Amino acid sequence: MTWIWVLALGAAGSLAYALLTGPVEAPLAAAVVYLALGALGLVGTAVGAARLPLRAAAPWWCVTAMQLAWCAVDIRYLVLTTQGAYTGAPAALDMPYLIGYPPLLVAVLLLLRRARSARPPGALTDAAVLGVGLALLGWAALVGPVLHAYPDNAQARLGATLFLACDVVLTVLVVVLLASSPRAPASTWLALAAALSGMLGDCAYLVGDLVPNGVLVVLAVGWTASSTLWAAAALHPSAGRSPVDPEGENPGGTGTSTAGFAPRRIAAMIGGVALAPVSLGIDLVVNRGSSSLPAVLASSAMSLLVVGRLAVALRTTAASLAEREEMRRALEHQASHDGLTDLPNRSTAVARIETALDGARRDGSCVGLLFIDLDGFKAVNDSRGHRAGDQVLRTVADRLAQCLRPGDTVGRLGGDEFVVVLSRLAHGDPGDDGALRTLLMIGERIVAVVAEPIVLDDGDVVSVGASVGAALGGSLHQPDTADALLHEADTAAYRAKAAGRGRVELSGGFPIKPPGLR
């Protein structure tokens, strides 16, 4: 059994029912066709629910319960009417049909609940504005007139009001489900068609004396069409998917759902708000203003919903701005730092040197630069693999950071080359070697900590060394540019490697060389 066949059989049966109740006037045959279509709807809905996993099938089992209840009441109704128990107006004989609405309403509520995790923020509020407007319109155009249709029969008036009120609530809930869904599946659209068809059938039954017979026959077909449309919705392949995503996937993913006002949701809000004055106008013409209070209440509810929606929009906008700012900072950090060691990269290190030199020129201090070239790293990388080499580089980066003073910078130039920028080194008269001794002390500390054994993740122990080139720049020293100072330190590191490695070598540009310095 497929949903297309159910729709085709339902359409053919509804046409036959219209002919038998209208031009042909064959009540018994019409009753048989009516019961057959009800049975088709019941079986189709049950088959559709049985095909689905239990969690996805729950709404459709509720629809099946509705179909079963109405089929049973149909049989009871036909038996009693053949015995002459029908009075001609909505009465106690019709009230049992109301038992089908609770499971139907529960079914739509379950679909709404199932879609909440994938629904964009604020979408339900947008749809609720439209729902309130439709509810008010239904009250003014359908429920209100029925309140005056049976002035001498309180029971008939109560029954008719309950039927149409349930129809309006059901239709509104399905519309809210559709309006809050970016891409509603076909099964939800079939459910809306079923709800509207049932409401048309009830309208034809309740106000049959007020419309021409031909129109009445067409509207009465809504009952038979409703049953088969519910079955087609349950049998449709999209019945087990989320009402938000017909493909079974969340289009918003992990937080990419739009929190703003999508065009369709803006239209839903505007349409809902516009329905309030339209409904009030209908009420004044049709009901002589008897629904003014519901109009006031509905307008108040819309105002509160719109204010709440604006609050949601403000919160989501603020969250989006904070997320963008965090993303901007993360991208900025990624662009300025080495991906492996999280140290400033070459361009950032050069910028830090320039900043330190500018400060040194202003306050008369010195800038020290240590160029570190690892010894033995290539052998470790080649013999142990790149994973071990990466761990060595990260360990060396951590050790270099521990050798710094507050305000100093360590960066990775690339490969196994690092640089340390020592800003604001103390500088006195030209004969004061304090800045050089500080530079040498930190350089020797770096040589010592880098040479300590490194334990790899697999438990093996490796060792590397460091050849360090040192250079000074600033107010009384040349060079005074970042590139030149970096070149001096690089040259000194090359001399340190050539002189035996694992040592600190000073550049040749110092005006003095303290005793003991190499």
N, C-alpha and C positions, 0 to 999 in steps of 0.2 A: 504493500500500500504506500503510495507516494502522495505528497501534498498536491501535486498538479492534478492527479486523478480525483482526489477528494474535492478540489475546487470545481473540476469539470462536472462531476456528479452532482455537487451541490448546486451549481448554476442550472443544470438541466432540471433537477428536482424543484428548485425555486420557481422556475418558469412554469413547470407543470402545476405547481401549487397555485400560482397566480391565475392560471387559466381555469382550474377547477373551482376556485373560489369566486371567480369573476364571470366571464362570459359563459362557461359551461355550466356552472352552478351544480356541482356534484359534491355535496358536503362529505359523504362517506369516503369517496375516493380521495378527496383533499385531505381528510384525516389520516388515511393510510399513508399518503405521500409525506405528510407532516411527521408522522411517527417514524417513518423510514429514514428521513433526513436527520431526525434526532438521534436515531440509533447509529447512523453513519458518523455523526459528530462524536458520539460517545466512544465508539470503537476506534476511530481515527485518533482521538486525543489520547486514549489509553495506549495504543500502539506507539505513538510518538513518545510518550513519557517513558514507556518500557525500554525504548532503545537508548535512553540517555543514562549517564552515571547518576547515582542517587542524588548527589548535591545539585546537579544541573536539572534533574527531573522534578524536583520538589514543586516549582511553580506549576508545572504542567499536570502533575497529579492533582493539584488543587483545582485546575480547570476540569480535569476528569471528574472530580467529585461534583462540580457544578453541573456538568453534562448529565451525570447519573441522576442527580436530584431532580433536574428539570424533566428528564425522560419519565421518571416515576410520577411526577406531578402531572405531566401531559396525559399519561394513561388514566390517572385518577380523574382528571378534568373531563376527558372524553366519556368515561363511564358515567359520571354524575350528570353531565349535560344530556346524555341520551335518556336519563331517567327524569329529566325536566327539573333538575335542581338549580339550573343557572337562572339568575335574576335579570341579566341584561346590563348590569352595571358592575364595575369593580367591587367585589364583595368578599365575603369569607372564602368563597370558592377559589379566588385568585391569590389570597395571601400566602399559601404554601410556596408559591414561586419565589418569594423573597428569600427562602433558605439557600438559593443558588448564589446569591450575591456575596455572602461572607467569604466562601472559599475563592471566589473570583477576585475579590479585593485583596485577599491575602496573596494570591498569585502575583498580582501586579506589584504589591509591596515587596515580595521576595525578589522580583526582577530589579526593582529599584535598589534594594540592599546589595544584591550581587554586583551591581555596577559601581558601587561607591568608591572602591579602591582605585579604579581607573578613571573616574570622573574628574575633569579639570576643576580646580578650586573655583567656587562661586557659581558653577554651572547649575547646581540644583536650585540655588536662590533665584537665578535668572528665570529658570523654568517655573518656579513657584509663583512668580509675578504673573506669568501668563496663565498659570492654573487658576489663580484667584480670580483673574478677569473672566476666564471661561466659566468658572463656577457661578459668578454673578450673572453672566449672560444666560446660563442655563436656568438659574432661578427666575430671572425676569421673563424669559421667553417661553419656558416650559412649565416649571413648577408653579409660578404665580398664576397663570391662567387656569391651571387645574384646580387650584384652591377655590376658584369661583365656579367650577364646572358642575358641581353637585351640591347646590345649596341646601337641599333637603335630605341628603344622605351623608351623614358624618363618616360612616364606615367606608363608603366608596371614596369620599374625599381623602381620608387618611391613607387608604390603599394606593390610590393614584399618586398621591404626593410621595409616598415611600418608594414606589417603583421608579418614578422619574428622578427623585433625589439620588437613589442608588445608581441609576444610569449616568447621571451627571458626574457623580463622584468617580465612578469607574472610568469614564471617558477622560476626565481631568487628570487622573493618575497616569493613564497611558500617554496622554499628551505631555505631561511633565517628564515621563521616562524618555520620550522621544526628544523633547526640547533640551534635556540635560545631557544627551548623548551626542558626541561629535559625529559618530558614524553608526547609527542604529541599524541592527540587522533586519532582514526582511521579515523575520518572525514577529518583530515588534510592530512593524507596519501592518501586518495581517491582524495582530491583536487589536490595533486601533480600529481597523475596518470592522472587526467583529463587534467591538464595543459600540461603535456608531450604528451598525446595523441593528443591534438589539435595542438601542434607544429609539430608532425609527419605528421598529415594530411596536414598542410600548406606546409611543405617541399615537400611532394609527389606532391602536386598541382603545386608548383612553379618550381620544377626541374624535372618534369615528363619526359621530353625528355632525361634526362641524366641517368635514371635508367631503368632496365628491367621491362617489363610489369607486371610480377608476383610480383616483389617487390613493384611496384607502387600500385597494388591492396591492398596489405597488409598494406602499409603505409596509403592509403586513408581511411582505416577503422578507423583511428585515429579520424576522425571527428565524426563519429557515436558513437564511444566509449566515446569520450570526453563528449558529451551531457548526456549520461546515467551515467557516473561516477560523474559528478557534481550533478545529481539528487540523486545518492546513498549517496554522502557526506552530502547533506542536510537532507536526511531521516535517516541517521545513528543516533543512540541514543546519540552519543557523540557530535553531531553538536552544542548543546546548551552549552557545557562546555567550560571552558577556554582552549585555545590551549596549555597551559603549563601543565594542570593537567587533565587527562582523568577521574578522579574520582570526579571532581568538588570541590576538596579541594586543598588548597595551600600546597604543600609538604614542603615548606620552613618555613611555619608558620610565626612568628613575628621576622624575622631577622635571622633565621637559614639557609637561603639560602646560598649556597656556593658562595663565592666571588673569589675563586681561579680559577685555570685552570683545569676543569674536563677533563678526558681523551677524551670524545667525542668532547669537544670544542677545545682541543688542536689539535685533528685530523682535525677538520674543518678549523682551522687557517692554519695548515701546508698544507692541501689540497688546500686551496685558494691561498696561496703564490706559491705553486708548479704549479698551473695552468697558471701562467703568462709566464714562459719560454716555457711551452707546447704550449700555444696559439700562442706565437711568432713564434715557429717552424712551426706550421700549417699555419700561415699567410705567412711565407716565401715560403713554398712549394705550397700552393694553390693560394694565392693572390699576390704572388711576392712582398711581403713586403708592400702592400698598407695599412695595418692596424698597422704599426709600431707606429704611433702617439697614437692611442687608447691604445696600449700596454704600452707605456711610461706613459700615464695618469693613466691607471689602476694600474700600479706598484707604481706610486707615491701615489695614493689613499690608496693602501694596506699599504704602509710604514706609512702613517699618522694614519691609523686605528690601526696598531700594536703599534705605539708609544702611541696613546690614550688609548689602552687597557692596556699597561703597567702602565700608569698613574692611571687608574682605579684600577688596582691590587695593586699598592702601597698605594693608599688611603684606599682601603678596608682592606688591611693588617694592616695599621697603626690603623684604627678604630677597627679592631679585636683585636690587641694587647692591645689597651687602654681598650677595653671591658673586656678582660681577666684579665688585671691588676686590674680593678675595681671589678671584680668578686672575684679575689684572696683576695683583701682587705676586701670585704664583708664577705667572708668565714672565713677569719682570725678573723675579729671582732666577727662574730657569734660564733666561737669556744672559744673565750676568754671572752665573755660577757654573762650575763644572758638574756635570751630571753624575760622575762617579764618586767624587770625594765631597761634594757640596761646598767646596772652597770657591772663592772668587776666581773667575777664569782670567785669561790673559788680558783681555781688554779692560776688565774691571780692575785688575791689579795695576795696570799702567795708569788708569785714571786715579787710583789711590796714591800712586807715586807722585803724580802731578799735583794733587791736592796737598800732599805732605810737603812738597817743595814750595808751594805757594805760602803755606803757613810758616815754613822755615825762613823764607825771605822777609816775612812780616815781623817775626819776633826774634830773628837773629839766631835761631837754633839750627840743628843739623838733622839731616835725614840719612838713616843708615839703610843699606840694601844688602841682603844676603841672597845669593843665587845658589840653590841647592840642586846638585846633579847626583842622582843615586848611583852607587857603585854596586855592581853585581846584579842589578835588577833584570837585565836581559837574560842572564843565565837562569834565574828563577822562572821568568815568564816562559822561556823556551822549554825548560825541563818539566815544569809543574803545570803548565797550561795557563791560559788567560784568566781563568777563574782565580787561581792562586795569585797571579800577578795583580789582579784587581784588589784582592784582599790586602796584599802588601801595600799598595798605594793608599788604600783607605786607612790602614794602620799608621803609615808614615804621616799622613795628613793629620790624624788625631794627635800624634806625638809632637808634631811641629806646633800645633795650636797650644799645647801645654807649655811651650817654651816662651811664649810671648808675654809682653807687658800689656796692661790695659791701654787700648788705643792703637796697638800694632796690628798688622794685617799679614796673613799668610794666604798665598794664592797658588794655584797650579797653572803653570804656563802651557803644559801639554806633555804627553809622554811621561817620563820620570823626572821632569824638571819642575821645581817649586821655587817660589820667591817669598822672602819675608821683608816687609817694609816696617822699619823702625822710625817712627816720627818723633819729633821734639826731643832729640838727643841733646843733653846739656853741652853747651859750648862756651868756653871762656875766652881767654886771649889766645893768640896763635900758638903759644907753646903748651897749651893745655891739651893733654891727650885723653881726657875723660870720655869723650864720645867714641874714640877708637877702642878704648878698653871695654866699654859697654858693648860695642859691636862685636869685638872678639869674644867676649865672655858668652854672649848669646850664641855666636857661631860655634864655639867649642861645645856648648851644651847640646846644640842640635846634632853635632857629629856623634856625641855620646849616646843620645837617646835613640837616634836612628839605627845605631849599630847593635842595639839590644835585640836578642833573638825574637822572632815572630812565630807564634804558634798558629798554624793554619786550621781551618775547620775540620780537616781530616786527621788532625793530631800531629802531623809532621811539623818540624821546626826548620825554619829557613832564616837566613841573615842577609842583610844588605848594609851597605855603608853610604856615606855622604861626603862628596867633595864640595866644599863651600867657597864661593867667591864673595868677598866683602868690598863694598864701596861706600863712600860718603859723598853727600851732596848737600847743598844748602847755601847759606849766606856767605860763608868764607871758603867754600869748596867748589871745585869744578869736578864733574859737570853739573849743570843746573837744570837739565831737562830730563824727563823720564826715560826717553829712549837712550840718551847718552849714558845716564847712570846705570841703566839696565845692561848696556853694552859693556861698561867697565866691570860690573860684577860678573857677567858671563865670561869675560876674558880671564878674570881672576879665578873662576871656578875651573876653567880649562887648565890653567897653570897648576891648580891644586891637584887635579886628576893626573896631570903629567908628572907631578912631583912625588907621586906615591899613593894618592887617594887617601880618604879618611882624614882630611885635614882642612884647615881654613887658610885661604890665601888672600892677602889684601891686594887691592888694585894698586897700580903704580902711580896714581894721581894724588897721593896724600902729601901734604906739606911736611909732615913729620912721620917718623916711625918709632913708636915707643920700643924700648929695649925688650927683646924677647919675642917681638912680633915677627911672624914669618912672612 
